[in-house]
Amino acid sequence: MPGTKSIIDMNDEEVDALAAAISEREDRGWRHVGWKLGFGSPKGLETLGLTKPLVGALFDAGREIPGATIPCDHMSVPMVEPEIAAWIGSDISANASADDLTSAVSSLAPAIEVADVTFAPEDSVTVVRENIYQYGWTVADDDGSGWTEVRGRTIDITYGREQWTQDDPESMTGSLVEGLVQCNVVAHQLGRGIRAGDVVFLGSVIPPQPIREGMFDIHFLDGRGVSATFTRSGGGQGPIEEGS
């Protein structure tokens, strides 16, 4: 992979690629409303030769209300991920400590990300230039509960008749605190930072799932949850295949 990667931030080529991706979307009139981490799972890190997750951006144009119905006919290779997201309650400085970062979190919330994997992930710069496949997202409301311990938290996911229970979310996401630190470094490299009102997607708690028709739901044991229902105009119950 080109460039020299530090133990925390992305290299210059990756940051430039993200800056271009953000600028292109803002030129379309999209409003930058948060951040996302990607390729932070052990397999994701290995795939692209990373030591820390990549950072992408979230925009208002991709946001869906909780419980939304999302048609996916026009997507190439649609995937869905159940995520943990951080609502940000106050602006975060460039030199914020880990404690400062967690103190700035208004709450952790269940979230869903939709990705369109239009090409194979072979190099990090190309992946970031396409904003890490980001297509759409939804997140439960901020309940003001602050930063809460994730280690040992059980998260339930259902997709039609399939079910998953994740008892160790950070086995997939990596350390959520370290991920937030990584995001803050990159956000300030880009000159924007992490702002009050932002939402930061910290990673998927199970591997990405191919999208098919049906309801996808993620729930914390405290009862908080969010869902989305995927449809296609052609009907049927099977996976939405590439090119369909």
C-alpha positions as CSV (number, residue, x, y, z in Angstrom):
1,M,0.0,0.0,0.0
2,P,1.5,3.4,-0.9
3,G,2.6,5.9,1.7
4,T,3.7,5.4,5.3
5,K,0.9,4.7,7.9
6,S,1.3,5.9,11.5
7,I,-0.1,3.8,14.3
8,I,-3.1,6.2,14.6
9,D,-3.9,8.3,11.6
10,M,-4.4,7.7,7.9
11,N,-1.6,8.5,5.5
12,D,-1.6,11.6,3.3
13,E,-2.9,9.9,0.2
14,E,-5.9,8.4,2.2
15,V,-6.7,11.8,3.8
16,D,-6.5,13.5,0.4
17,A,-8.8,10.9,-1.0
18,L,-11.3,11.5,1.8
19,A,-11.1,15.2,1.3
20,A,-11.9,14.8,-2.4
21,A,-14.8,12.4,-1.6
22,I,-16.3,15.0,0.9
23,S,-15.8,17.9,-1.5
24,E,-17.5,16.1,-4.3
25,R,-20.6,15.3,-2.2
26,E,-20.7,18.8,-0.7
27,D,-20.7,20.2,-4.3
28,R,-23.9,18.2,-4.8
29,G,-25.5,20.1,-1.9
30,W,-25.1,17.3,0.6
31,R,-24.5,18.5,4.2
32,H,-21.7,16.8,6.2
33,V,-23.3,15.6,9.4
34,G,-20.8,13.0,10.9
35,W,-18.2,10.3,10.4
36,K,-17.9,6.6,10.0
37,L,-15.2,4.0,10.6
38,G,-14.7,1.2,8.2
39,F,-12.5,-1.9,7.8
40,G,-11.9,-2.0,11.6
41,S,-12.7,-5.7,12.1
42,P,-9.7,-8.1,12.2
43,K,-10.6,-9.3,8.7
44,G,-11.1,-5.8,7.4
45,L,-7.7,-4.7,8.8
46,E,-6.1,-7.7,7.2
47,T,-7.8,-7.1,3.8
48,L,-6.3,-3.7,3.3
49,G,-3.1,-4.1,5.4
50,L,-4.3,-1.6,8.1
51,T,-3.4,-1.0,11.7
52,K,-6.4,1.2,12.4
53,P,-9.8,1.6,10.7
54,L,-10.4,3.9,7.8
55,V,-12.5,7.0,8.3
56,G,-15.3,8.1,6.0
57,A,-18.0,10.8,6.2
58,L,-21.8,10.7,6.7
59,F,-24.1,13.1,4.9
60,D,-27.7,14.2,5.4
61,A,-28.6,12.9,1.9
62,G,-28.0,9.3,3.1
63,R,-29.9,9.5,6.3
64,E,-33.1,7.4,6.7
65,I,-35.6,7.7,9.5
66,P,-35.7,4.6,11.9
67,G,-38.0,2.0,10.5
68,A,-37.7,3.3,7.0
69,T,-38.4,1.1,3.9
70,I,-35.4,1.2,1.6
71,P,-35.6,0.0,-2.0
72,C,-32.4,-1.5,-3.3
73,D,-33.1,-2.5,-6.9
74,H,-30.6,0.1,-8.3
75,M,-27.7,-0.9,-6.0
76,S,-24.9,-3.1,-7.4
77,V,-23.9,-5.2,-4.4
78,P,-26.0,-4.0,-1.4
79,M,-24.8,-4.9,2.1
80,V,-26.1,-4.0,5.5
81,E,-24.2,-3.6,8.8
82,P,-25.6,-3.3,12.4
83,E,-23.5,-0.7,14.1
84,I,-22.8,1.1,17.3
85,A,-22.9,4.9,16.8
86,A,-21.9,7.8,19.0
87,W,-24.0,10.9,19.2
88,I,-21.7,13.9,19.9
89,G,-22.8,16.4,22.5
90,S,-20.1,19.0,22.2
91,D,-17.3,20.1,19.9
92,I,-14.1,18.0,20.2
93,S,-10.7,19.7,20.1
94,A,-7.8,18.4,18.1
95,N,-5.8,17.6,21.2
96,A,-8.6,15.9,23.1
97,S,-7.7,13.0,25.3
98,A,-9.5,9.7,25.3
99,D,-11.4,10.9,28.4
100,D,-12.3,14.2,26.7
101,L,-13.7,12.2,23.8
102,T,-15.9,9.9,25.8
103,S,-17.1,12.9,27.9
104,A,-18.2,14.6,24.6
105,V,-20.4,11.6,23.7
106,S,-24.0,12.3,24.4
107,S,-25.0,8.6,24.0
108,L,-24.1,5.4,22.2
109,A,-26.9,4.2,20.0
110,P,-27.8,1.2,17.7
111,A,-27.5,2.1,14.1
112,I,-27.7,0.5,10.6
113,E,-25.4,1.3,7.7
114,V,-26.2,0.4,4.1
115,A,-23.2,0.0,1.8
116,D,-23.0,-0.6,-2.0
117,V,-19.8,-2.6,-2.6
118,T,-19.4,-1.6,-6.2
119,F,-15.8,-2.9,-6.5
120,A,-13.5,-5.2,-4.6
121,P,-11.5,-3.6,-1.8
122,E,-8.0,-3.9,-3.0
123,D,-6.3,-0.7,-1.9
124,S,-7.2,1.8,0.9
125,V,-6.9,5.0,-1.2
126,T,-9.5,3.9,-3.7
127,V,-11.9,2.7,-1.0
128,V,-11.6,6.0,0.9
129,R,-12.0,7.9,-2.4
130,E,-15.4,6.3,-2.7
131,N,-16.2,7.1,0.9
132,I,-15.9,3.4,2.0
133,Y,-18.9,2.3,0.0
134,Q,-21.3,4.5,2.2
135,Y,-24.8,4.5,0.7
136,G,-27.3,5.2,3.5
137,W,-27.7,5.0,7.3
138,T,-30.2,5.3,10.1
139,V,-29.6,5.6,13.9
140,A,-31.7,5.5,17.0
141,D,-32.3,8.9,18.7
142,D,-29.9,10.4,21.2
143,D,-31.2,9.6,24.7
144,G,-28.5,11.6,26.5
145,S,-27.3,8.6,28.5
146,G,-23.6,9.4,27.8
147,W,-20.7,7.1,27.1
148,T,-21.5,3.6,28.5
149,E,-19.3,0.6,28.8
150,V,-19.5,-1.7,25.7
151,R,-17.3,-4.6,26.9
152,G,-19.7,-7.4,27.9
153,R,-22.7,-5.7,26.4
154,T,-25.1,-8.1,24.5
155,I,-26.5,-6.9,21.2
156,D,-29.2,-8.8,19.3
157,I,-29.6,-8.6,15.5
158,T,-32.4,-10.2,13.5
159,Y,-32.9,-10.3,9.7
160,G,-36.1,-12.1,8.8
161,R,-35.7,-15.5,10.3
162,E,-31.9,-15.2,11.0
163,Q,-30.7,-14.1,14.4
164,W,-27.3,-13.2,15.8
165,T,-26.3,-12.4,19.4
166,Q,-23.1,-10.5,19.9
167,D,-21.7,-10.7,23.4
168,D,-18.4,-9.0,22.6
169,P,-19.0,-6.2,20.2
170,E,-15.4,-4.9,20.3
171,S,-14.2,-8.3,18.9
172,M,-15.6,-6.9,15.6
173,T,-15.2,-3.1,15.9
174,G,-11.9,-3.0,17.8
175,S,-11.7,-0.6,20.8
176,L,-14.5,2.0,20.4
177,V,-12.4,4.5,22.3
178,E,-9.5,4.0,20.1
179,G,-11.8,4.2,17.0
180,L,-13.1,7.6,18.3
181,V,-9.5,8.8,18.8
182,Q,-8.7,7.7,15.2
183,C,-11.7,9.5,13.9
184,N,-10.9,12.7,15.7
185,V,-7.3,12.8,14.4
186,V,-8.5,12.4,10.8
187,A,-11.4,14.8,11.2
188,H,-8.9,17.5,12.3
189,Q,-6.4,16.6,9.6
190,L,-9.3,17.6,7.3
191,G,-9.9,20.9,9.1
192,R,-13.4,20.2,10.2
193,G,-13.1,18.2,13.4
194,I,-16.0,16.4,15.2
195,R,-18.8,18.8,16.1
196,A,-21.7,18.9,18.5
197,G,-24.7,17.2,16.8
198,D,-22.5,14.9,14.7
199,V,-23.0,11.1,14.7
200,V,-20.0,8.8,14.4
201,F,-20.5,5.2,13.3
202,L,-17.9,3.2,15.2
203,G,-18.2,-0.2,13.4
204,S,-20.3,-3.2,12.7
205,V,-20.9,-5.8,15.4
206,I,-21.2,-8.7,13.0
207,P,-19.9,-9.2,9.5
208,P,-21.7,-7.3,6.7
209,Q,-24.8,-9.1,5.4
210,P,-26.0,-9.3,1.8
211,I,-29.2,-7.4,1.5
212,R,-32.4,-9.3,0.7
213,E,-36.0,-8.4,1.2
214,G,-37.1,-8.2,4.8
215,M,-36.7,-6.3,8.1
216,F,-33.2,-5.8,9.6
217,D,-33.1,-5.0,13.3
218,I,-30.5,-4.3,15.9
219,H,-31.3,-4.0,19.6
220,F,-29.4,-3.3,22.8
221,L,-30.4,-5.1,25.9
222,D,-31.6,-1.8,27.4
223,G,-34.4,-1.9,24.8
224,R,-33.1,0.6,22.4
225,G,-33.2,-0.5,18.8
226,V,-33.5,0.6,15.2
227,S,-34.7,-1.2,12.1
228,A,-35.0,-0.9,8.4
229,T,-37.0,-2.9,5.8
230,F,-35.4,-3.6,2.5
231,T,-37.5,-4.1,-0.7
232,R,-37.2,-4.5,-4.4
233,S,-39.9,-3.8,-7.0
234,G,-39.5,-7.2,-8.6
235,G,-40.8,-9.0,-5.6
236,G,-39.5,-12.4,-4.2
237,Q,-37.7,-13.3,-1.0
238,G,-34.2,-14.1,-2.2
239,P,-31.0,-12.0,-2.0
240,I,-30.8,-9.0,-4.2
241,E,-28.3,-10.2,-6.6
242,E,-25.5,-8.1,-8.2
243,G,-27.0,-6.3,-11.2
244,S,-30.6,-6.9,-10.2
